[in-house]
Amino acid sequence: MRAGLRNGEFVPYLQPKIDCHTGKAVGAEALVRWIKPDGKVISPDFFISYFEKSGFITKIDMYMFGETCRILEKWIEEGREVFPCFLQFYISGHHRKQLHQIFEVNVRKAQVPPELLELELTESCALAIDLELQGKELSDHGFKLSIDDFGSGSTHLSLSCKYSR
């Protein structure tokens, strides 16, 4: 996995979100695919849970965030229509305090408006960070924040609504 990351074997695939009324893409979810040098694609079903358990998922998350920023930057430079991209993140204790700074560095480097990126946290990750502080900081810097798997664990509607903008 470490060699795969160093060698650029992890690739973002953008799964479009389509407006049912217009048929146009209104966003995309950035999904990771592991493509080995021989061209074999390893399904995320085989590596995501292991990466989460080992903590390696945070490295993949940051890599995918940077790669998605580069894709958006290229589209902007080419004059293509851009739309918000949604990225799901596993937040480790290591990232808790400087979360907005981590994201801001990549956005600034790629010159991508932060409003083009929605950071989608799993419910358990949202509980692992100071959502009030971190959510406000991310929002103040232009990022959108959403919680995935809502209601599957212990997040309460009152908690989520309190921090929405």
C-alpha positions in Angstrom: 0.0 0.0 0.0 2.8 2.4 0.8 4.6 1.6 -2.4 1.3 1.9 -4.3 0.9 5.4 -2.9 4.4 6.4 -3.8 4.0 5.0 -7.3 0.7 6.8 -7.9 -1.4 3.6 -8.1 -4.3 5.2 -6.3 -6.5 7.0 -8.8 -9.6 9.2 -8.2 -12.6 8.2 -10.2 -15.3 10.8 -10.3 -18.8 9.3 -10.0 -21.2 12.0 -11.4 -24.3 13.2 -9.5 -27.0 13.9 -12.0 -29.9 16.3 -11.8 -32.9 14.1 -12.6 -34.8 17.1 -14.2 -32.0 18.4 -16.5 -29.9 15.3 -17.0 -26.8 17.4 -16.3 -24.0 16.6 -13.9 -24.3 18.8 -10.8 -21.5 17.3 -8.8 -19.3 14.2 -8.4 -18.1 11.9 -5.7 -14.4 11.2 -5.8 -13.8 7.5 -5.3 -10.5 5.8 -4.9 -9.4 3.0 -7.2 -6.1 1.1 -6.8 -4.7 0.3 -10.2 -1.6 -2.0 -10.1 1.2 -1.5 -12.7 -0.1 -4.6 -14.6 -3.4 -2.8 -15.1 -5.3 -4.9 -12.6 -7.9 -2.9 -10.6 -8.2 -3.8 -7.0 -11.7 -3.1 -5.7 -12.0 -0.8 -2.6 -14.0 -3.6 -1.0 -10.6 -5.4 -0.6 -8.6 -2.6 0.9 -10.7 0.2 2.5 -11.5 -1.6 5.8 -7.9 -2.6 6.2 -6.7 0.9 5.5 -9.2 2.2 8.1 -8.0 -0.2 10.8 -4.3 0.5 10.1 -4.8 4.3 9.9 -3.4 4.3 6.4 -6.7 5.7 5.2 -5.7 9.2 6.3 -2.8 9.1 3.9 -5.1 8.0 1.1 -7.7 10.7 2.0 -5.1 13.5 1.8 -3.7 12.1 -1.5 -7.2 11.8 -3.0 -8.0 15.4 -1.8 -4.9 16.7 -3.6 -5.5 14.7 -6.7 -9.1 15.9 -6.9 -7.9 19.5 -6.5 -5.5 19.0 -9.4 -8.3 17.6 -11.6 -10.5 20.6 -10.8 -7.6 23.0 -11.4 -7.0 21.4 -14.8 -10.6 21.7 -15.7 -10.6 25.4 -14.7 -7.5 26.1 -16.7 -9.1 24.4 -19.8 -12.2 26.5 -19.4 -14.4 23.4 -18.8 -17.5 23.5 -16.7 -16.7 22.6 -13.2 -19.0 21.3 -10.4 -18.6 20.5 -6.8 -16.8 17.3 -5.9 -17.6 15.3 -2.8 -14.9 13.5 -0.9 -15.4 11.2 2.0 -12.8 11.4 4.8 -11.7 9.3 7.7 -10.3 11.7 10.3 -7.7 10.3 12.6 -6.8 11.8 16.0 -3.6 13.0 14.2 -5.6 15.4 12.0 -8.1 16.7 14.5 -6.4 20.0 15.4 -5.2 21.2 12.0 -7.9 19.9 9.8 -8.8 23.1 8.0 -5.1 23.9 7.4 -4.5 20.5 5.8 -7.3 21.1 3.3 -6.5 24.8 2.8 -2.9 24.0 1.7 -4.0 21.8 -1.2 -6.7 24.2 -2.3 -4.3 27.1 -2.3 -1.7 25.1 -4.2 -4.1 24.1 -6.9 -5.9 27.4 -6.9 -9.3 25.8 -6.6 -12.2 27.6 -4.9 -13.0 25.7 -1.7 -16.7 25.9 -2.4 -16.1 23.3 -5.1 -15.2 20.8 -2.5 -17.6 19.1 -0.1 -15.9 17.2 2.7 -18.1 14.2 3.6 -17.3 12.7 7.0 -18.7 9.4 8.1 -20.8 9.7 11.2 -18.1 8.1 13.4 -15.5 10.5 12.1 -17.8 13.5 12.8 -18.0 12.3 16.4 -14.2 11.9 16.6 -13.5 15.6 15.9 -14.6 18.8 17.6 -17.4 19.3 15.0 -18.4 22.7 16.4 -14.9 24.2 16.2 -13.6 22.3 13.1 -16.9 22.6 11.2 -16.9 26.4 11.8 -13.3 26.7 10.7 -13.9 24.7 7.5 -17.1 26.6 6.8 -15.3 29.9 7.4 -12.8 28.9 4.8 -15.5 28.2 2.2 -15.6 24.4 2.5 -18.9 22.5 2.7 -19.2 19.7 5.2 -21.7 16.8 5.2 -22.1 13.7 7.3 -22.5 10.3 5.6 -24.2 7.3 7.1 -26.3 9.6 9.2 -28.5 7.8 11.7 -26.6 4.5 11.5 -24.8 5.2 14.8 -25.1 7.7 17.6 -25.3 11.1 15.9 -28.4 12.9 16.8 -30.3 15.2 14.5 -30.0 18.1 16.9 -26.2 17.8 16.8 -26.0 17.8 13.0 -28.5 20.6 12.6 -26.6 22.8 15.1 -23.6 22.9 12.8 -25.2 23.2 9.4 -25.0 26.4 7.4 
